Amino acid sequence: MSPLSKYVSWQNRRGEPIYTDKFTVTPESQSLIFQVPYFHFSWNRPVAVYVDDGKVEKRVRVRDLTRIIQLGIVSAGIVTLTAVWLMGKGR
């Protein structure tokens, strides 16, 4: 066990089930938690939805579009900064 595991943890959690006439739907999320004295930070993201029809429970993954867009913006920024730095280096 690393000393960092005292302060950082990953957790998967299931939410409250939602009942309909035919199905029971239960959301699942993943949390990254930083916890040190006087400071607590938690970052959550959707992971999946469990759909139960009474016979079979099926796990349906959730595509987190916000995270994909954020990664695209950060990647574009890194590429732009690298290109500007390389252009400035040639002068």
Backbone as XML, in Angstrom:
<?xml version="1.0"?>
<chain id="A" units="angstrom">
  <residue number="1" name="MET">
    <atom name="N" x="0.851" y="-1.176" z="0.000"/>
    <atom name="CA" x="0.000" y="0.000" z="0.000"/>
    <atom name="C" x="0.895" y="1.236" z="0.000"/>
  </residue>
  <residue number="2" name="SER">
    <atom name="N" x="0.640" y="2.148" z="-0.930"/>
    <atom name="CA" x="1.476" y="3.336" z="-1.041"/>
    <atom name="C" x="1.046" y="4.393" z="-0.028"/>
  </residue>
  <residue number="3" name="PRO">
    <atom name="N" x="1.954" y="5.293" z="0.330"/>
    <atom name="CA" x="1.588" y="6.356" z="1.278"/>
    <atom name="C" x="0.555" y="7.310" z="0.694"/>
  </residue>
  <residue number="4" name="LEU">
    <atom name="N" x="0.493" y="7.378" z="-0.645"/>
    <atom name="CA" x="-0.470" y="8.265" z="-1.300"/>
    <atom name="C" x="-1.900" y="7.746" z="-1.173"/>
  </residue>
  <residue number="5" name="SER">
    <atom name="N" x="-2.068" y="6.437" z="-1.003"/>
    <atom name="CA" x="-3.417" y="5.866" z="-0.925"/>
    <atom name="C" x="-4.184" y="6.336" z="0.314"/>
  </residue>
  <residue number="6" name="LYS">
    <atom name="N" x="-3.470" y="6.896" z="1.262"/>
    <atom name="CA" x="-4.132" y="7.454" z="2.446"/>
    <atom name="C" x="-4.925" y="8.713" z="2.067"/>
  </residue>
  <residue number="7" name="TYR">
    <atom name="N" x="-4.488" y="9.416" z="1.015"/>
    <atom name="CA" x="-5.089" y="10.684" z="0.634"/>
    <atom name="C" x="-5.902" y="10.639" z="-0.663"/>
  </residue>
  <residue number="8" name="VAL">
    <atom name="N" x="-5.655" y="9.639" z="-1.511"/>
    <atom name="CA" x="-6.318" y="9.558" z="-2.810"/>
    <atom name="C" x="-7.006" y="8.206" z="-2.937"/>
  </residue>
  <residue number="9" name="SER">
    <atom name="N" x="-8.248" y="8.215" z="-3.442"/>
    <atom name="CA" x="-8.949" y="6.947" z="-3.644"/>
    <atom name="C" x="-9.897" y="7.032" z="-4.832"/>
  </residue>
  <residue number="10" name="TRP">
    <atom name="N" x="-10.093" y="5.889" z="-5.496"/>
    <atom name="CA" x="-11.095" y="5.720" z="-6.554"/>
    <atom name="C" x="-12.241" y="4.916" z="-5.961"/>
  </residue>
  <residue number="11" name="GLN">
    <atom name="N" x="-13.466" y="5.336" z="-6.241"/>
    <atom name="CA" x="-14.617" y="4.593" z="-5.739"/>
    <atom name="C" x="-15.669" y="4.478" z="-6.827"/>
  </residue>
  <residue number="12" name="ASN">
    <atom name="N" x="-16.226" y="3.287" z="-6.993"/>
    <atom name="CA" x="-17.380" y="3.085" z="-7.861"/>
    <atom name="C" x="-18.601" y="2.958" z="-6.967"/>
  </residue>
  <residue number="13" name="ARG">
    <atom name="N" x="-19.651" y="3.690" z="-7.317"/>
    <atom name="CA" x="-20.868" y="3.661" z="-6.495"/>
    <atom name="C" x="-22.096" y="3.523" z="-7.367"/>
  </residue>
  <residue number="14" name="ARG">
    <atom name="N" x="-23.046" y="2.797" z="-6.853"/>
    <atom name="CA" x="-24.347" y="2.702" z="-7.507"/>
    <atom name="C" x="-25.298" y="3.678" z="-6.825"/>
  </residue>
  <residue number="15" name="GLY">
    <atom name="N" x="-26.107" y="4.342" z="-7.658"/>
    <atom name="CA" x="-27.076" y="5.282" z="-7.126"/>
    <atom name="C" x="-28.365" y="4.585" z="-6.727"/>
  </residue>
  <residue number="16" name="GLU">
    <atom name="N" x="-29.369" y="5.379" z="-6.418"/>
    <atom name="CA" x="-30.677" y="4.838" z="-6.059"/>
    <atom name="C" x="-31.365" y="4.278" z="-7.297"/>
  </residue>
  <residue number="17" name="PRO">
    <atom name="N" x="-31.949" y="3.089" z="-7.192"/>
    <atom name="CA" x="-32.654" y="2.520" z="-8.346"/>
    <atom name="C" x="-33.917" y="3.309" z="-8.680"/>
  </residue>
  <residue number="18" name="ILE">
    <atom name="N" x="-34.213" y="3.358" z="-9.963"/>
    <atom name="CA" x="-35.434" y="4.002" z="-10.456"/>
    <atom name="C" x="-36.316" y="2.893" z="-11.020"/>
  </residue>
  <residue number="19" name="TYR">
    <atom name="N" x="-37.539" y="2.800" z="-10.513"/>
    <atom name="CA" x="-38.440" y="1.719" z="-10.900"/>
    <atom name="C" x="-39.471" y="2.216" z="-11.904"/>
  </residue>
  <residue number="20" name="THR">
    <atom name="N" x="-39.692" y="1.423" z="-12.954"/>
    <atom name="CA" x="-40.759" y="1.678" z="-13.921"/>
    <atom name="C" x="-41.629" y="0.436" z="-13.980"/>
  </residue>
  <residue number="21" name="ASP">
    <atom name="N" x="-42.587" y="0.421" z="-14.892"/>
    <atom name="CA" x="-43.472" y="-0.749" z="-15.008"/>
    <atom name="C" x="-42.710" y="-2.016" z="-15.376"/>
  </residue>
  <residue number="22" name="LYS">
    <atom name="N" x="-41.754" y="-1.897" z="-16.302"/>
    <atom name="CA" x="-41.066" y="-3.083" z="-16.816"/>
    <atom name="C" x="-39.613" y="-3.205" z="-16.360"/>
  </residue>
  <residue number="23" name="PHE">
    <atom name="N" x="-38.982" y="-2.093" z="-16.011"/>
    <atom name="CA" x="-37.553" y="-2.107" z="-15.753"/>
    <atom name="C" x="-37.199" y="-1.450" z="-14.421"/>
  </residue>
  <residue number="24" name="THR">
    <atom name="N" x="-36.027" y="-1.836" z="-13.922"/>
    <atom name="CA" x="-35.390" y="-1.136" z="-12.821"/>
    <atom name="C" x="-34.062" y="-0.621" z="-13.358"/>
  </residue>
  <residue number="25" name="VAL">
    <atom name="N" x="-33.846" y="0.691" z="-13.253"/>
    <atom name="CA" x="-32.642" y="1.328" z="-13.784"/>
    <atom name="C" x="-31.833" y="1.871" z="-12.606"/>
  </residue>
  <residue number="26" name="THR">
    <atom name="N" x="-30.552" y="1.483" z="-12.559"/>
    <atom name="CA" x="-29.675" y="1.918" z="-11.479"/>
    <atom name="C" x="-28.423" y="2.555" z="-12.077"/>
  </residue>
  <residue number="27" name="PRO">
    <atom name="N" x="-28.166" y="3.854" z="-11.790"/>
    <atom name="CA" x="-26.951" y="4.495" z="-12.309"/>
    <atom name="C" x="-25.716" y="4.110" z="-11.494"/>
  </residue>
  <residue number="28" name="GLU">
    <atom name="N" x="-24.558" y="4.153" z="-12.156"/>
    <atom name="CA" x="-23.286" y="3.898" z="-11.488"/>
    <atom name="C" x="-22.338" y="5.044" z="-11.826"/>
  </residue>
  <residue number="29" name="SER">
    <atom name="N" x="-21.606" y="5.524" z="-10.826"/>
    <atom name="CA" x="-20.641" y="6.596" z="-11.053"/>
    <atom name="C" x="-19.295" y="6.205" z="-10.479"/>
  </residue>
  <residue number="30" name="GLN">
    <atom name="N" x="-18.269" y="6.916" z="-10.933"/>
    <atom name="CA" x="-16.917" y="6.693" z="-10.444"/>
    <atom name="C" x="-16.422" y="8.006" z="-9.858"/>
  </residue>
  <residue number="31" name="SER">
    <atom name="N" x="-15.797" y="7.934" z="-8.705"/>
    <atom name="CA" x="-15.314" y="9.135" z="-8.020"/>
    <atom name="C" x="-13.819" y="9.034" z="-7.762"/>
  </residue>
  <residue number="32" name="LEU">
    <atom name="N" x="-13.127" y="10.133" z="-8.011"/>
    <atom name="CA" x="-11.736" y="10.281" z="-7.621"/>
    <atom name="C" x="-11.743" y="11.255" z="-6.450"/>
  </residue>
  <residue number="33" name="ILE">
    <atom name="N" x="-11.254" y="10.816" z="-5.304"/>
    <atom name="CA" x="-11.357" y="11.609" z="-4.087"/>
    <atom name="C" x="-9.961" y="11.924" z="-3.538"/>
  </residue>
  <residue number="34" name="PHE">
    <atom name="N" x="-9.696" y="13.231" z="-3.342"/>
    <atom name="CA" x="-8.490" y="13.713" z="-2.665"/>
    <atom name="C" x="-8.933" y="14.214" z="-1.302"/>
  </residue>
  <residue number="35" name="GLN">
    <atom name="N" x="-8.321" y="13.686" z="-0.256"/>
    <atom name="CA" x="-8.711" y="14.104" z="1.090"/>
    <atom name="C" x="-7.475" y="14.278" z="1.955"/>
  </residue>
  <residue number="36" name="VAL">
    <atom name="N" x="-7.219" y="15.538" z="2.314"/>
    <atom name="CA" x="-6.115" y="15.886" z="3.214"/>
    <atom name="C" x="-6.712" y="16.755" z="4.317"/>
  </residue>
  <residue number="37" name="PRO">
    <atom name="N" x="-5.981" y="16.973" z="5.395"/>
    <atom name="CA" x="-6.538" y="17.838" z="6.446"/>
    <atom name="C" x="-6.919" y="19.212" z="5.898"/>
  </residue>
  <residue number="38" name="TYR">
    <atom name="N" x="-8.111" y="19.648" z="6.207"/>
    <atom name="CA" x="-8.664" y="20.954" z="5.825"/>
    <atom name="C" x="-8.977" y="21.091" z="4.339"/>
  </residue>
  <residue number="39" name="PHE">
    <atom name="N" x="-8.912" y="20.013" z="3.568"/>
    <atom name="CA" x="-9.219" y="20.102" z="2.146"/>
    <atom name="C" x="-9.765" y="18.767" z="1.665"/>
  </residue>
  <residue number="40" name="HIS">
    <atom name="N" x="-10.854" y="18.836" z="0.903"/>
    <atom name="CA" x="-11.475" y="17.643" z="0.336"/>
    <atom name="C" x="-11.932" y="17.987" z="-1.072"/>
  </residue>
  <residue number="41" name="PHE">
    <atom name="N" x="-11.523" y="17.174" z="-2.050"/>
    <atom name="CA" x="-11.931" y="17.378" z="-3.435"/>
    <atom name="C" x="-12.438" y="16.063" z="-3.986"/>
  </residue>
  <residue number="42" name="SER">
    <atom name="N" x="-13.579" y="16.112" z="-4.672"/>
    <atom name="CA" x="-14.154" y="14.917" z="-5.269"/>
    <atom name="C" x="-14.538" y="15.225" z="-6.711"/>
  </residue>
  <residue number="43" name="TRP">
    <atom name="N" x="-14.110" y="14.353" z="-7.633"/>
    <atom name="CA" x="-14.457" y="14.495" z="-9.041"/>
    <atom name="C" x="-15.241" y="13.251" z="-9.441"/>
  </residue>
  <residue number="44" name="ASN">
    <atom name="N" x="-16.466" y="13.454" z="-9.915"/>
    <atom name="CA" x="-17.346" y="12.346" z="-10.260"/>
    <atom name="C" x="-17.589" y="12.308" z="-11.757"/>
  </residue>
  <residue number="45" name="ARG">
    <atom name="N" x="-17.808" y="11.093" z="-12.268"/>
    <atom name="CA" x="-18.181" y="10.945" z="-13.668"/>
    <atom name="C" x="-19.121" y="9.752" z="-13.803"/>
  </residue>
  <residue number="46" name="PRO">
    <atom name="N" x="-20.042" y="9.825" z="-14.764"/>
    <atom name="CA" x="-20.930" y="8.683" z="-14.978"/>
    <atom name="C" x="-20.170" y="7.539" z="-15.635"/>
  </residue>
  <residue number="47" name="VAL">
    <atom name="N" x="-20.511" y="6.314" z="-15.269"/>
    <atom name="CA" x="-19.825" y="5.150" z="-15.822"/>
    <atom name="C" x="-20.793" y="4.252" z="-16.577"/>
  </residue>
  <residue number="48" name="ALA">
    <atom name="N" x="-21.910" y="3.910" z="-15.930"/>
    <atom name="CA" x="-22.820" y="2.945" z="-16.543"/>
    <atom name="C" x="-24.215" y="3.072" z="-15.942"/>
  </residue>
  <residue number="49" name="VAL">
    <atom name="N" x="-25.131" y="2.367" z="-16.585"/>
    <atom name="CA" x="-26.490" y="2.244" z="-16.080"/>
    <atom name="C" x="-26.827" y="0.752" z="-16.104"/>
  </residue>
  <residue number="50" name="TYR">
    <atom name="N" x="-27.329" y="0.251" z="-15.007"/>
    <atom name="CA" x="-27.766" y="-1.141" z="-14.942"/>
    <atom name="C" x="-29.261" y="-1.188" z="-15.199"/>
  </residue>
  <residue number="51" name="VAL">
    <atom name="N" x="-29.664" y="-2.010" z="-16.165"/>
    <atom name="CA" x="-31.069" y="-2.151" z="-16.521"/>
    <atom name="C" x="-31.485" y="-3.585" z="-16.197"/>
  </residue>
  <residue number="52" name="ASP">
    <atom name="N" x="-32.475" y="-3.730" z="-15.340"/>
    <atom name="CA" x="-32.956" y="-5.044" z="-14.910"/>
    <atom name="C" x="-34.414" y="-5.180" z="-15.326"/>
  </residue>
  <residue number="53" name="ASP">
    <atom name="N" x="-34.710" y="-6.229" z="-16.112"/>
    <atom name="CA" x="-36.090" y="-6.450" z="-16.550"/>
    <atom name="C" x="-36.774" y="-7.562" z="-15.753"/>
  </residue>
  <residue number="54" name="GLY">
    <atom name="N" x="-36.175" y="-7.984" z="-14.663"/>
    <atom name="CA" x="-36.736" y="-9.045" z="-13.837"/>
    <atom name="C" x="-36.114" y="-10.390" z="-14.138"/>
  </residue>
  <residue number="55" name="LYS">
    <atom name="N" x="-35.554" y="-10.564" z="-15.319"/>
    <atom name="CA" x="-34.904" y="-11.815" z="-15.703"/>
    <atom name="C" x="-33.399" y="-11.648" z="-15.830"/>
  </residue>
  <residue number="56" name="VAL">
    <atom name="N" x="-33.001" y="-10.574" z="-16.505"/>
    <atom name="CA" x="-31.585" y="-10.341" z="-16.790"/>
    <atom name="C" x="-31.222" y="-8.906" z="-16.408"/>
  </residue>
  <residue number="57" name="GLU">
    <atom name="N" x="-30.069" y="-8.749" z="-15.752"/>
    <atom name="CA" x="-29.551" y="-7.411" z="-15.474"/>
    <atom name="C" x="-28.448" y="-7.128" z="-16.486"/>
  </residue>
  <residue number="58" name="LYS">
    <atom name="N" x="-28.577" y="-6.016" z="-17.208"/>
    <atom name="CA" x="-27.626" y="-5.656" z="-18.251"/>
    <atom name="C" x="-26.947" y="-4.343" z="-17.878"/>
  </residue>
  <residue number="59" name="ARG">
    <atom name="N" x="-25.637" y="-4.300" z="-18.079"/>
    <atom name="CA" x="-24.863" y="-3.084" z="-17.812"/>
    <atom name="C" x="-24.652" y="-2.351" z="-19.132"/>
  </residue>
  <residue number="60" name="VAL">
    <atom name="N" x="-25.115" y="-1.101" z="-19.177"/>
    <atom name="CA" x="-24.978" y="-0.273" z="-20.376"/>
    <atom name="C" x="-24.007" y="0.855" z="-20.049"/>
  </residue>
  <residue number="61" name="ARG">
    <atom name="N" x="-22.876" y="0.905" z="-20.761"/>
    <atom name="CA" x="-21.877" y="1.953" z="-20.511"/>
    <atom name="C" x="-22.417" y="3.307" z="-20.946"/>
  </residue>
  <residue number="62" name="VAL">
    <atom name="N" x="-21.992" y="4.344" z="-20.235"/>
    <atom name="CA" x="-22.386" y="5.719" z="-20.539"/>
    <atom name="C" x="-21.176" y="6.420" z="-21.138"/>
  </residue>
  <residue number="63" name="ARG">
    <atom name="N" x="-21.362" y="7.034" z="-22.292"/>
    <atom name="CA" x="-20.284" y="7.807" z="-22.909"/>
    <atom name="C" x="-20.334" y="9.221" z="-22.340"/>
  </residue>
  <residue number="64" name="ASP">
    <atom name="N" x="-19.281" y="9.625" z="-21.651"/>
    <atom name="CA" x="-19.218" y="10.932" z="-21.002"/>
    <atom name="C" x="-18.718" y="11.954" z="-22.021"/>
  </residue>
  <residue number="65" name="LEU">
    <atom name="N" x="-19.643" y="12.588" z="-22.735"/>
    <atom name="CA" x="-19.312" y="13.523" z="-23.803"/>
    <atom name="C" x="-18.559" y="14.745" z="-23.273"/>
  </residue>
  <residue number="66" name="THR">
    <atom name="N" x="-18.904" y="15.209" z="-22.090"/>
    <atom name="CA" x="-18.219" y="16.370" z="-21.515"/>
    <atom name="C" x="-16.737" y="16.090" z="-21.329"/>
  </residue>
  <residue number="67" name="ARG">
    <atom name="N" x="-16.404" y="14.919" z="-20.838"/>
    <atom name="CA" x="-14.995" y="14.562" z="-20.630"/>
    <atom name="C" x="-14.257" y="14.467" z="-21.962"/>
  </residue>
  <residue number="68" name="ILE">
    <atom name="N" x="-14.898" y="13.921" z="-22.982"/>
    <atom name="CA" x="-14.275" y="13.822" z="-24.303"/>
    <atom name="C" x="-13.985" y="15.220" z="-24.861"/>
  </residue>
  <residue number="69" name="ILE">
    <atom name="N" x="-14.940" y="16.140" z="-24.711"/>
    <atom name="CA" x="-14.746" y="17.516" z="-25.188"/>
    <atom name="C" x="-13.616" y="18.199" z="-24.411"/>
  </residue>
  <residue number="70" name="GLN">
    <atom name="N" x="-13.580" y="18.011" z="-23.092"/>
    <atom name="CA" x="-12.525" y="18.619" z="-22.283"/>
    <atom name="C" x="-11.147" y="18.103" z="-22.699"/>
  </residue>
  <residue number="71" name="LEU">
    <atom name="N" x="-11.012" y="16.814" z="-22.924"/>
    <atom name="CA" x="-9.739" y="16.250" z="-23.350"/>
    <atom name="C" x="-9.344" y="16.790" z="-24.721"/>
  </residue>
  <residue number="72" name="GLY">
    <atom name="N" x="-10.320" y="16.988" z="-25.608"/>
    <atom name="CA" x="-10.044" y="17.561" z="-26.926"/>
    <atom name="C" x="-9.541" y="18.985" z="-26.824"/>
  </residue>
  <residue number="73" name="ILE">
    <atom name="N" x="-10.155" y="19.780" z="-25.960"/>
    <atom name="CA" x="-9.728" y="21.170" z="-25.785"/>
    <atom name="C" x="-8.315" y="21.245" z="-25.208"/>
  </residue>
  <residue number="74" name="VAL">
    <atom name="N" x="-8.023" y="20.431" z="-24.211"/>
    <atom name="CA" x="-6.685" y="20.417" z="-23.613"/>
    <atom name="C" x="-5.653" y="19.953" z="-24.644"/>
  </residue>
  <residue number="75" name="SER">
    <atom name="N" x="-5.979" y="18.927" z="-25.421"/>
    <atom name="CA" x="-5.058" y="18.434" z="-26.452"/>
    <atom name="C" x="-4.788" y="19.501" z="-27.502"/>
  </residue>
  <residue number="76" name="ALA">
    <atom name="N" x="-5.840" y="20.201" z="-27.958"/>
    <atom name="CA" x="-5.672" y="21.268" z="-28.951"/>
    <atom name="C" x="-4.795" y="22.380" z="-28.387"/>
  </residue>
  <residue number="77" name="GLY">
    <atom name="N" x="-4.946" y="22.705" z="-27.117"/>
    <atom name="CA" x="-4.116" y="23.724" z="-26.486"/>
    <atom name="C" x="-2.651" y="23.316" z="-26.440"/>
  </residue>
  <residue number="78" name="ILE">
    <atom name="N" x="-2.389" y="22.063" z="-26.111"/>
    <atom name="CA" x="-1.003" y="21.574" z="-26.054"/>
    <atom name="C" x="-0.370" y="21.594" z="-27.441"/>
  </residue>
  <residue number="79" name="VAL">
    <atom name="N" x="-1.120" y="21.169" z="-28.451"/>
    <atom name="CA" x="-0.605" y="21.191" z="-29.830"/>
    <atom name="C" x="-0.321" y="22.624" z="-30.271"/>
  </residue>
  <residue number="80" name="THR">
    <atom name="N" x="-1.231" y="23.555" z="-29.964"/>
    <atom name="CA" x="-1.044" y="24.958" z="-30.341"/>
    <atom name="C" x="0.171" y="25.558" z="-29.646"/>
  </residue>
  <residue number="81" name="LEU">
    <atom name="N" x="0.320" y="25.329" z="-28.351"/>
    <atom name="CA" x="1.481" y="25.851" z="-27.627"/>
    <atom name="C" x="2.788" y="25.281" z="-28.164"/>
  </residue>
  <residue number="82" name="THR">
    <atom name="N" x="2.786" y="24.006" z="-28.489"/>
    <atom name="CA" x="3.986" y="23.383" z="-29.039"/>
    <atom name="C" x="4.330" y="23.989" z="-30.396"/>
  </residue>
  <residue number="83" name="ALA">
    <atom name="N" x="3.322" y="24.192" z="-31.256"/>
    <atom name="CA" x="3.560" y="24.776" z="-32.578"/>
    <atom name="C" x="4.089" y="26.209" z="-32.457"/>
  </residue>
  <residue number="84" name="VAL">
    <atom name="N" x="3.508" y="27.002" z="-31.570"/>
    <atom name="CA" x="3.972" y="28.385" z="-31.375"/>
    <atom name="C" x="5.395" y="28.398" z="-30.827"/>
  </residue>
  <residue number="85" name="TRP">
    <atom name="N" x="5.699" y="27.505" z="-29.902"/>
    <atom name="CA" x="7.034" y="27.431" z="-29.333"/>
    <atom name="C" x="8.059" y="27.033" z="-30.409"/>
  </residue>
  <residue number="86" name="LEU">
    <atom name="N" x="7.711" y="26.052" z="-31.264"/>
    <atom name="CA" x="8.617" y="25.623" z="-32.315"/>
    <atom name="C" x="8.834" y="26.712" z="-33.367"/>
  </residue>
  <residue number="87" name="MET">
    <atom name="N" x="7.784" y="27.487" z="-33.676"/>
    <atom name="CA" x="7.919" y="28.590" z="-34.631"/>
    <atom name="C" x="8.808" y="29.697" z="-34.055"/>
  </residue>
  <residue number="88" name="GLY">
    <atom name="N" x="8.669" y="29.978" z="-32.788"/>
    <atom name="CA" x="9.472" y="31.011" z="-32.136"/>
    <atom name="C" x="10.918" y="30.600" z="-31.972"/>
  </residue>
  <residue number="89" name="LYS">
    <atom name="N" x="11.166" y="29.319" z="-31.884"/>
    <atom name="CA" x="12.519" y="28.816" z="-31.689"/>
    <atom name="C" x="13.358" y="28.993" z="-32.955"/>
  </residue>
  <residue number="90" name="GLY">
    <atom name="N" x="12.718" y="29.032" z="-34.121"/>
    <atom name="CA" x="13.449" y="29.149" z="-35.393"/>
    <atom name="C" x="13.936" y="30.554" z="-35.675"/>
  </residue>
  <residue number="91" name="ARG">
    <atom name="N" x="13.519" y="31.539" z="-34.935"/>
    <atom name="CA" x="13.928" y="32.949" z="-35.198"/>
    <atom name="C" x="15.283" y="33.246" z="-34.682"/>
  </residue>
</chain>
